[in-house]
């Protein structure tokens, strides 16, 4: 059950989403995991001028469709919505839910970086090893 996105790309999203989270006050509005169109628009209005937000949304937007699907499925896996044994089901549900707002959806999920890290861990990747390779 391999993932169809390079782990270093997921690592980049983890690092950048942590930077973004650090900039957002806890009092700021957040889109829920099941964001509706109004919440997506609100998040874009609130953070559309933020350079970190822009960087990560552009990065996710540049991923191909399959990579975006895997990123969403990894998030759901790390959040506990699926087990690693249900990976194919998670991928299918991510395909079914696919939209043009993947980056906004993901950045609206509290603890995104933690969920992605856990999703990678369940697939046998170690974030600490990836950080060491980066340095």
N, C-alpha and C positions, 0 to 999 in steps of 0.2 A: 504494500500500500504506500507507494511513493507519492510525494507531493509534487505538483506540477508548477512549482515556483521555486526559484533558487532561494535557499535559506538565507543567503546574504541580502536578498531583497526584503525578506521578511524582517531581518535584523535591522535594516535601514528604517523600515516603518516603525519598528519598536522604538528605536532611538529617537526618531523624530516625534512620535506621538508622546513620548515621555517629555520631550522638550516643550511640546505644545501644552500638555497637561500642566506643566510647571508654571506656564504663563497665565493659565486660566484661573481666575478666582473661583472659589467654591460657590460664590453667590451668583455666578454667571449662569444663564440658562443653558441646559444641555438637551440635545435631542435624545429621545429614548431609542432603545434598540429597535423598536417597531415604528420608526419615524414616519410621520405623514408629511405630505407636501409642505404644509405651513411650517412645520418644525425644521425641515430641511432649509427652507427659505430663511428662517430666523437665524439658523446657525451660520449660513453664508453671510448674512447681513452683519452678524456680530463679529465674525472672525475672518471675513473675506479680505481684509486689509493686513492680516497678520502674516509676516514673512514665513514663519514656520508652517502655518496652516497652508499657505500657498505652495510651499515647497513639497509638503507631503501629498497634497491633493494633486499637484502636477505629476508627481512620481507615480501615484496610484493610477491616475488617468492614463499615463503612458504605458502601463502594464497591458498585456494582451488580455482578452476576455477570460481565458482559462486561468491565468495568473490571478486575476481579480476574484474569480470564483474560488480558487484555492485559498486566497487570503481571507475571504469571508468564512469559508468552511473551517479554516484554522482558528478563527476567532470563536466560532460556535463550539468547536471541539474544546478549546481552552476554557470556555465559559461553562462547560459541562452539559451543553445541550445534546451532545453526541459523545459516544465513546470512540476510541480509535478503531474498534471493530466495526463501527457504523460509518466509517469514513466515506464509503461510496454513497451512502444515503445523504450524508452531510453535503457532499459535492452536488448531488442531484437537487437537493433543496436550495442550495446556493444558486445553481443554474436557473431554477424555476423562479427565484426571487430577484434575479439579475435586473439591474436598472442602470441608468446613466449617472446615478448619484452614489456610486460605491464609496468613493473617498469621503463624502460628507456623511454618509451612513456610518462608516467605520469610525470617523473622528467624533461622532456623537455618542459613541459607546463608552461609558465610564470604564476605566481599567483596561482599555484596548490593548495596551502594551503587555500587561500581565496575561491577558487571554492569549495573545499571539505567542508569547514566550511559552506558556503551558502547552499550547497546540504543537509547537515545535518540539518541546520536550517529549510529548507523547509519541512523536514520530522519530525519536531517537537523537535529536539534535540538542547540543548543549550550548546555551547562550554564553556562558563564561568562556568556552573554547573559542567561540566566534569573536568575542571581544578581544581575546588574547591575540588572535590572528590579525585583527584589525590594527593593533598597536604594533 
